[in-house]
Every structure is written in C-alpha cells, then in structure tokens.
C-alpha cells in the first residue's frame, strides 16, 4: 500500500479548500449506502492518532489511520485533482 499525492491535488487543497502550510489531512472511510459500494473515502482536517499510511507533499501531511486502511485491501491510493475537485483513486 502506498499513498501518493499529486502537485495538482496539493494546489487544490491550498487554493480551493483553504489548507495551509503544516496542516494534516486525514483520509477516512465512511458509510454512504447499503448498495454495491456501501463505503467511500472522505477527507477532513485532523491530527493523527495512529497513522498507518502517511506522506507529506507541498507542506501538507496526508494520512490514513490504522482502523481505515482495511478499505484499500493492499491497493495504492492516489490523491489527485480535477479543477476544483479532489479525486481519490485506488488501484
């Protein structure tokens, strides 16, 4: 498992989302429905407690807690941007 953040994502987090130098960005699993894909990834400003995956890019720290990495099931996570939208890609 690897966590990658593109330069476009860092730029989007700073310019569009208002994140500043030295802030922590948590990627977490959230329940969204009872359908075929009941879980999705969410994003929040938070400080790590027990980070299992983390990386720093452009002065921002991105991480996932130990209790959330099950969602990746051995896959990698890439955080990218498309215009003003953050795109979370697993693979």
N, C-alpha and C positions, 0 to 999 in steps of 0.2 A: 504494500500500500504506500502510495506517495501522494503528497498534497502539493499541487503546482498552482501558482497564481501568475497570470499574465500581466504585462505592463498596462494593457488596456483596462483590466479589472482594477488595478491599483489607482489609475487615473479616475475611473468612475467612482470608486469609493471616496476618493478625496473631493472631487469636483461636484458630483451629483448627490452623494449621500452624506457629505459633511464630516467624514472621518478625518482626524488629524494625526500628525506625527506621534508615534509611540502608543497608539491605541490598539486594543485587542479586538479581534473579530472572531466570534465563535460560530462555527458551522454545526448545526444540531439537527437531530431527527425529530420530526413532528408528525402526528397523526392527521391525515387530511380527509379520509373517507373509508368506507368499508368495501370499496371496489377492488379492482385488479391490482392497483398500486395504492395500498392504504397509507403509505408513509412517503414523505418527501423531506428534502433538506430545507432548513431555514437559516437565516442569518441574524445575528444580534451582536450588540456591543456588550462585552462581558469580560471578566478576568478569569483566567484559567484556574481550575482547582486540581484536576488530574488529567492533563492533556496527554493524549496518546499519539496524536499527529500534530505537527506544527511546522510552520515556515514563516520567515519574515521577508517581506518584499516592500520596497519603497517606504520604509519606516513604519509599516503596519505589520502586526503579528496576526496570522490566521491560524486557527487551531480547531481540533475536534477533541472532545472529552472521551475518556476511555469507554463510558457507557453508550456512546454514539457510533463508534467505529464499526460495530456489527453491520451497519447498513451498507457499508462498502463491500463486504464479503470478499476481501482480497483484491478488490479493484482499486484503481487510482482515481483521485478526484482532481479535476482541473477547474479553477475558478477563472472565468473569462468575462468579457463584457461585449454587449451588442448595443451600441448607442448608450442610452441611459439605463439599460437593463443589465443586471448581473446574471450570468449564465453558469450553472453548475453542471459539469459534465463528468459522468463516471464511465470508466472503461478500463 
